[in-house]
């Protein structure tokens, strides 16, 4: 779209979202009857820490100077979600919004939890942007580890793959397996350049683990690696999986790694056997 059309779309977007927010939702006192729904322009400006005149010009679609920090303040004042924030930045600056650094524990929605649980024969693990394990299904616990027994602060998949001998022994093509995870991890590293956690984590693991240092220096990058993984499970032997990593849409930056039994193998039958054995143990 041309500049005029883009700024008009920005104007309509701002006015629409301003009208959706009630004063009480923004921590303001309504102050009696209002002529228009939602917040006033001066209230949005005050919450964002900008002048009423500047915000009025922005909402009128004028071609004015805007900075990332000010747009972030406007996004906060209008209570935009991550997708809406991205849309605001594309309209205002014609560039994606920088990825926000969030340290809080991601919350898995009930719908996502149910979907993952229903994948009885497909081990599935949910990761946050630091590759911390924040969710898994029973199939993943049977094939990998009972993650419930791993302290929460130690549930980082990258660190577990390099430090837990049983995981390294599980994957026959461990090299392909680990490269896929590190490629995904590096894509996050590039997105969150302002998060010092990444440099501290990679520096620590590089100093402690020569294998990590060697693979990390290969600098592979992939936001969604797909690879066939061969496992040698202690109880059922050879298992072949297609590994597919999916991004979960929503406010939290989550990924699902789904291990689908290879169609031409007997892996699904072995998964069903593993799950039945586990259920019998739990009942007994």
C-alpha positions as CSV (number, residue, x, y, z in Angstrom):
1,X,0.0,0.0,0.0
2,X,1.1,3.6,-0.6
3,X,1.9,6.0,2.3
4,X,-1.5,7.6,2.3
5,X,-3.3,4.3,2.5
6,X,-0.9,3.0,5.1
7,X,-1.4,6.0,7.4
8,X,-5.2,5.9,6.9
9,X,-5.1,2.2,8.0
10,X,-3.0,3.2,11.0
11,X,-5.4,5.9,12.0
12,X,-8.4,3.5,11.8
13,X,-6.5,0.8,13.8
14,X,-5.6,3.2,16.6
15,X,-9.1,4.7,16.9
16,X,-10.7,1.2,16.9
17,X,-8.5,-0.1,19.6
18,X,-8.8,3.1,21.7
19,X,-12.6,2.7,21.6
20,X,-12.4,-0.9,22.9
21,X,-10.7,0.0,26.2
22,X,-12.9,1.1,29.1
23,X,-11.4,3.6,31.6
24,X,-11.5,1.0,34.4
25,X,-9.5,-1.5,32.3
26,X,-6.7,1.1,32.1
27,X,-6.8,2.0,35.8
28,X,-8.7,5.2,35.3
29,X,-11.8,6.6,36.8
30,X,-14.5,7.0,34.2
31,X,-15.6,10.5,35.5
32,X,-19.2,10.4,34.5
33,X,-20.9,10.2,31.1
34,X,-18.7,10.1,28.0
35,X,-19.6,11.2,24.5
36,X,-17.5,8.5,22.9
37,X,-16.8,4.9,23.9
38,X,-13.5,3.8,25.3
39,X,-10.6,6.1,26.2
40,X,-10.0,9.7,25.2
41,X,-7.0,10.6,23.1
42,X,-5.5,12.5,26.0
43,X,-5.8,9.5,28.3
44,X,-4.0,7.2,25.8
45,X,-1.3,9.9,25.5
46,X,-0.9,10.2,29.3
47,X,-0.6,6.4,29.7
48,X,2.0,6.2,26.9
49,X,3.9,9.3,28.1
50,X,3.6,11.3,25.0
51,X,1.9,14.7,24.3
52,X,-1.7,14.8,23.4
53,X,-0.9,16.8,20.3
54,X,1.6,14.2,19.0
55,X,-0.8,11.3,19.7
56,X,-3.6,13.2,18.0
57,X,-1.5,13.7,14.9
58,X,-0.6,10.0,15.0
59,X,-4.3,9.0,15.2
60,X,-5.1,11.5,12.4
61,X,-2.7,9.6,10.1
62,X,-0.2,12.4,9.7
63,X,3.2,11.6,8.4
64,X,5.2,12.3,11.6
65,X,8.4,10.9,13.1
66,X,8.0,7.8,15.3
67,X,10.4,5.8,17.3
68,X,10.4,2.1,18.4
69,X,10.2,3.0,22.1
70,X,7.2,5.4,21.6
71,X,5.3,2.9,19.5
72,X,5.9,0.3,22.2
73,X,4.4,2.7,24.7
74,X,1.4,3.2,22.5
75,X,1.0,-0.6,22.1
76,X,1.1,-0.9,25.9
77,X,-1.4,1.9,26.4
78,X,-3.8,0.3,23.9
79,X,-3.2,-3.2,25.5
80,X,-2.3,-4.7,22.1
81,X,-1.4,-8.4,21.9
82,X,1.7,-9.6,20.1
83,X,0.0,-9.9,16.7
84,X,-1.6,-6.4,17.0
85,X,1.7,-4.9,18.1
86,X,3.4,-6.3,15.0
87,X,0.6,-4.9,12.8
88,X,1.0,-1.5,14.5
89,X,4.8,-1.5,13.7
90,X,4.2,-2.5,10.1
91,X,1.7,0.3,9.6
92,X,3.7,2.9,11.4
93,X,7.3,2.1,10.5
94,X,7.0,-0.5,7.7
95,X,9.2,-2.9,9.7
96,X,8.5,-5.7,12.2
97,X,8.4,-4.9,15.9
98,X,11.5,-6.0,17.8
99,X,10.7,-9.2,19.8
100,X,9.9,-8.4,23.4
101,X,12.0,-10.0,26.1
102,X,9.7,-11.8,28.6
103,X,11.1,-13.7,31.6
104,X,7.8,-15.0,33.0
105,X,6.9,-18.7,32.7
106,X,4.8,-19.2,29.6
107,X,1.2,-20.5,30.3
108,X,0.0,-23.4,28.1
109,X,-3.6,-23.0,27.1
110,X,-6.1,-25.8,27.9
111,X,-6.6,-26.3,24.2
112,X,-2.9,-26.8,23.5
113,X,-2.6,-29.1,26.6
114,X,-5.5,-31.2,25.4
115,X,-4.2,-31.4,21.8
116,X,-0.7,-32.6,23.0
117,X,-2.2,-35.1,25.4
118,X,-4.3,-36.6,22.6
119,X,-1.2,-37.5,20.6
120,X,-0.9,-40.9,22.2
121,X,1.6,-42.4,19.8
122,X,3.5,-39.2,19.1
123,X,6.0,-38.0,21.8
124,X,5.5,-34.2,22.0
125,X,7.4,-31.6,23.9
126,X,6.6,-27.9,24.3
127,X,9.5,-25.5,24.6
128,X,9.8,-21.8,25.4
129,X,12.1,-19.5,23.5
130,X,15.1,-20.6,25.7
131,X,14.4,-24.3,24.9
132,X,13.1,-24.8,28.5
133,X,10.6,-27.7,28.6
134,X,7.3,-26.2,29.7
135,X,5.0,-29.1,28.7
136,X,5.0,-32.7,27.4
137,X,2.7,-35.6,26.9
138,X,2.9,-39.1,28.4
139,X,4.4,-40.5,25.2
140,X,7.4,-38.1,25.5
141,X,7.9,-39.2,29.1
142,X,8.0,-42.9,28.0
143,X,10.5,-42.3,25.2
144,X,12.8,-39.6,26.7
145,X,12.7,-39.0,30.4
146,X,10.1,-38.6,33.1
147,X,10.5,-34.8,33.0
148,X,8.4,-34.6,36.2
149,X,11.4,-36.1,38.0
150,X,13.8,-33.4,36.6
151,X,13.8,-30.1,38.7
152,X,12.1,-27.3,36.8
153,X,15.2,-25.2,36.7
154,X,17.1,-28.0,35.0
155,X,14.5,-28.7,32.3
156,X,16.4,-27.1,29.4
157,X,16.4,-29.5,26.4
158,X,19.7,-28.3,25.1
159,X,21.5,-28.8,28.4
160,X,19.8,-32.2,28.9
161,X,20.8,-33.5,25.5
162,X,24.5,-32.7,26.2
163,X,24.6,-33.8,29.9
164,X,22.2,-36.8,30.2
165,X,23.9,-40.0,29.1
166,X,20.6,-41.8,28.6
167,X,19.4,-39.1,26.0
168,X,22.7,-39.3,24.1
169,X,22.4,-43.1,24.0
170,X,18.8,-42.9,22.8
171,X,19.4,-41.2,19.5
172,X,21.3,-43.3,16.9
173,X,21.8,-40.3,14.7
174,X,22.5,-38.0,17.7
175,X,24.5,-35.6,15.6
176,X,21.5,-34.8,13.3
177,X,19.2,-34.7,16.4
178,X,21.3,-32.2,18.3
179,X,22.0,-30.1,15.2
180,X,18.3,-29.6,14.7
181,X,17.8,-28.4,18.2
182,X,20.8,-26.1,18.1
183,X,19.7,-24.6,14.8
184,X,16.3,-23.8,16.3
185,X,18.0,-22.4,19.5
186,X,20.2,-20.2,17.4
187,X,17.2,-18.7,15.5
188,X,15.9,-17.7,19.0
189,X,19.3,-16.3,19.9
190,X,19.1,-14.0,16.8
191,X,15.6,-12.9,17.6
192,X,16.3,-12.0,21.2
193,X,19.5,-10.1,20.8
194,X,18.7,-8.0,23.9
195,X,18.5,-11.0,26.2
196,X,21.8,-11.6,27.9
197,X,20.6,-15.0,29.1
198,X,21.6,-16.5,25.7
199,X,25.2,-15.4,25.7
200,X,25.6,-16.4,29.4
201,X,24.0,-19.8,28.7
202,X,26.1,-20.6,25.6
203,X,29.3,-19.3,27.3
204,X,28.7,-21.6,30.3
205,X,27.9,-24.7,28.3
206,X,30.8,-24.1,25.9
207,X,33.2,-24.0,28.8
208,X,31.7,-27.1,30.3
209,X,31.0,-29.3,27.3
210,X,33.3,-29.8,24.3
211,X,30.5,-31.4,22.2
212,X,28.3,-28.3,22.7
213,X,31.2,-26.0,21.8
214,X,31.9,-28.0,18.6
215,X,28.3,-28.1,17.3
216,X,27.5,-24.5,18.4
217,X,30.5,-23.2,16.3
218,X,28.9,-24.7,13.2
219,X,26.3,-21.9,13.3
220,X,23.3,-23.7,11.8
221,X,20.1,-21.8,11.9
222,X,16.5,-23.1,11.4
223,X,13.3,-21.9,12.9
224,X,11.6,-25.3,12.2
225,X,14.0,-28.2,11.6
226,X,12.5,-31.4,10.1
227,X,14.5,-34.6,10.3
228,X,14.1,-38.3,10.6
229,X,15.3,-39.5,14.0
230,X,16.3,-43.1,14.9
231,X,16.0,-44.1,18.5
232,X,17.3,-47.2,20.2
233,X,14.9,-47.6,23.1
234,X,15.9,-49.8,26.0
235,X,12.6,-51.6,26.1
236,X,11.3,-51.8,22.5
237,X,14.4,-51.4,20.4
238,X,14.6,-49.5,17.1
239,X,12.1,-46.7,16.6
240,X,11.9,-44.2,13.7
241,X,10.3,-40.8,14.0
242,X,9.7,-37.8,11.7
243,X,10.6,-34.8,13.9
244,X,8.5,-31.7,13.1
245,X,8.8,-28.5,15.0
246,X,5.7,-26.2,15.0
247,X,5.4,-22.6,16.2
248,X,2.4,-22.0,18.5
249,X,0.5,-18.9,17.6
250,X,-0.3,-16.6,20.5
251,X,1.3,-14.2,23.0
252,X,3.8,-16.8,24.3
253,X,6.7,-17.7,22.0
254,X,6.3,-21.5,22.2
255,X,7.3,-24.4,19.9
256,X,6.0,-27.9,19.8
257,X,8.4,-30.7,18.8
258,X,6.3,-33.6,17.5
259,X,7.8,-37.0,16.9
260,X,5.5,-38.9,14.4
261,X,6.2,-42.6,14.0
262,X,7.6,-43.2,10.5
263,X,4.8,-44.7,8.4
264,X,6.8,-47.6,6.9
265,X,8.1,-48.7,10.3
266,X,6.7,-50.6,13.2
267,X,7.3,-47.6,15.5
268,X,3.6,-46.9,16.1
269,X,3.0,-50.5,17.3
270,X,6.0,-50.2,19.6
271,X,4.7,-46.9,21.0
272,X,1.3,-48.5,21.7
273,X,3.1,-51.3,23.5
274,X,5.1,-48.8,25.6
275,X,1.9,-46.9,26.5
276,X,0.0,-50.0,27.5
277,X,2.8,-51.2,29.7
278,X,3.0,-47.9,31.4
279,X,-0.8,-47.8,32.0
280,X,-0.7,-51.3,33.5
281,X,2.1,-50.2,35.9
282,X,0.1,-47.1,36.9
283,X,-3.0,-49.2,37.6
284,X,-1.1,-51.9,39.4
